[in-house]
Amino acid sequence: MPQDGSLNPAGDESAIAELLASSKTIAVVGLSSKSFRPSFGVARYLQSSDYRIIPVNPNESSILGEKCYARLEDIPEKIDIVDIFRRSELVPEIVEGAIRIGARAVWMQEEVVNEPAAERARRAGLFVVMDLCIAKELHKLHQ
C-alpha cells in the first residue's frame, strides 16, 4: 500500500480520465447475467457509454448481447482494460492473464484489493486501479 495509505494515490484522477478516454474494449471478469448484480449494471453502463464489453465468465454463453469467454486468454481481440468483479484472493490469476494478453490496465472494483497482484501488474507495465468502481469514475467525468 502506498505510504499515504491510499490505494489510488492523488494524481491518479487525471491518469484514470486519460485511461478511460483512450480505451475502447473492456473485459469484465466475473460479469453476471443476473440484472440485480453490480457487475451487470456496471457493464450495461459501460455499453451505454460506447465501450465494447467482453464478458469473462465460464458459466455463461452470452451476457448483454456479447459472447462470454471462460478466460481472458480465450478472447480473440485486444483488451484495453480488465475490469475485475471477483474476490480479492482470486485477483493474482486474473492479473497474470491480463499480463499474458497484453492488456493496458487492470481495474479492481470496489472492495477488491490485492496489493501483491497490483504490484505485479505495475511491474509488468499495466496501469492499476484498485477498490474503485469504473462506472462511478466514468460518471464523474461526464458530469
RALINSUL-V432776 format. One record per residue. N is the residue number from 1. PSI is psi as a letter, one per 30 degrees, with the letter a starting at -180 (* if undefined). OMEGA is omega in radians with two decimals (* if undefined). NEAR is the number of other C-alpha atoms within 10 Angstrom. Layout:
N | PSI | OMEGA | NEAR
N | PSI | OMEGA | NEAR
//
This chain:
1 | k | 3.11 | 13
2 | l | -3.06 | 9
3 | f | 3.14 | 7
4 | f | 3.07 | 9
5 | f | -3.11 | 8
6 | l | 3.11 | 10
7 | e | 3.14 | 17
8 | j | -3.00 | 17
9 | l | 3.10 | 13
10 | k | -3.09 | 9
11 | f | 3.14 | 8
12 | f | -3.09 | 12
13 | e | 3.13 | 13
14 | e | 3.10 | 10
15 | e | 3.08 | 11
16 | e | 3.12 | 19
17 | e | 3.13 | 14
18 | e | 3.12 | 11
19 | e | -3.11 | 16
20 | e | -3.13 | 18
21 | e | -3.05 | 11
22 | g | -3.12 | 10
23 | l | 3.13 | 15
24 | e | -3.02 | 16
25 | k | -3.08 | 20
26 | k | 3.02 | 25
27 | k | -3.12 | 27
28 | j | -3.09 | 25
29 | k | -3.11 | 25
30 | g | 3.12 | 19
31 | k | 3.14 | 28
32 | k | 3.06 | 23
33 | f | 3.13 | 18
34 | j | -3.01 | 11
35 | f | 3.13 | 11
36 | f | -3.12 | 9
37 | k | 3.12 | 11
38 | e | -3.11 | 15
39 | e | -3.14 | 25
40 | e | 3.13 | 20
41 | e | 3.13 | 17
42 | e | -3.12 | 19
43 | e | 3.11 | 26
44 | e | 3.10 | 17
45 | e | 3.11 | 17
46 | e | 3.10 | 20
47 | e | -3.11 | 16
48 | f | 3.10 | 10
49 | g | 3.05 | 13
50 | g | 2.98 | 10
51 | k | 2.98 | 16
52 | k | 3.09 | 17
53 | k | 3.09 | 26
54 | j | -3.13 | 28
55 | k | 3.03 | 32
56 | j | -3.11 | 29
57 | j | -3.07 | 21
58 | f | -3.08 | 13
59 | g | -3.10 | 12
60 | l | 3.07 | 15
61 | e | 3.03 | 15
62 | k | 3.11 | 16
63 | k | 3.11 | 20
64 | h | 3.09 | 17
65 | g | -3.13 | 10
66 | k | 3.08 | 12
67 | k | 3.08 | 15
68 | k | 3.05 | 24
69 | k | -3.11 | 21
70 | e | -3.09 | 16
71 | l | 3.08 | 16
72 | e | -3.09 | 25
73 | f | -3.13 | 15
74 | f | -3.08 | 12
75 | k | -3.04 | 17
76 | g | 3.14 | 9
77 | l | -3.09 | 10
78 | k | 3.13 | 14
79 | k | 3.08 | 22
80 | e | -3.08 | 21
81 | k | 2.98 | 25
82 | j | -3.11 | 27
83 | k | -2.95 | 29
84 | j | 3.01 | 27
85 | h | 3.11 | 23
86 | l | 3.13 | 18
87 | k | -3.07 | 14
88 | e | -3.10 | 17
89 | f | 3.12 | 11
90 | f | -3.06 | 14
91 | e | -3.08 | 23
92 | e | 3.14 | 17
93 | e | 3.13 | 11
94 | e | 3.10 | 19
95 | e | 3.11 | 26
96 | e | 3.08 | 16
97 | e | 3.13 | 17
98 | e | 3.10 | 26
99 | e | -3.11 | 22
100 | e | -3.09 | 12
101 | f | 3.11 | 18
102 | h | 3.07 | 17
103 | l | 3.12 | 23
104 | f | -3.03 | 20
105 | l | 2.91 | 24
106 | k | -3.10 | 27
107 | j | 3.10 | 23
108 | k | -3.08 | 26
109 | l | -3.13 | 23
110 | k | 3.13 | 14
111 | g | 3.03 | 14
112 | j | -3.06 | 21
113 | k | 3.03 | 19
114 | j | -3.05 | 18
115 | e | 3.11 | 16
116 | e | 3.12 | 12
117 | e | 3.11 | 21
118 | e | 3.13 | 24
119 | e | 3.09 | 15
120 | e | 3.12 | 16
121 | e | 3.13 | 22
122 | e | 3.13 | 15
123 | f | 3.13 | 10
124 | g | 3.06 | 16
125 | g | 3.13 | 14
126 | k | 3.00 | 20
127 | k | -3.07 | 18
128 | k | 2.99 | 23
129 | k | -3.08 | 23
130 | k | 3.03 | 21
131 | h | 3.05 | 16
132 | k | 3.08 | 17
133 | k | -3.13 | 22
134 | e | -3.14 | 23
135 | e | 3.11 | 18
136 | e | 3.13 | 12
137 | e | 3.11 | 14
138 | e | 3.12 | 17
139 | e | 3.10 | 13
140 | e | -3.12 | 10
141 | f | -3.09 | 13
142 | g | -3.13 | 8
143 | * | * | 5
//
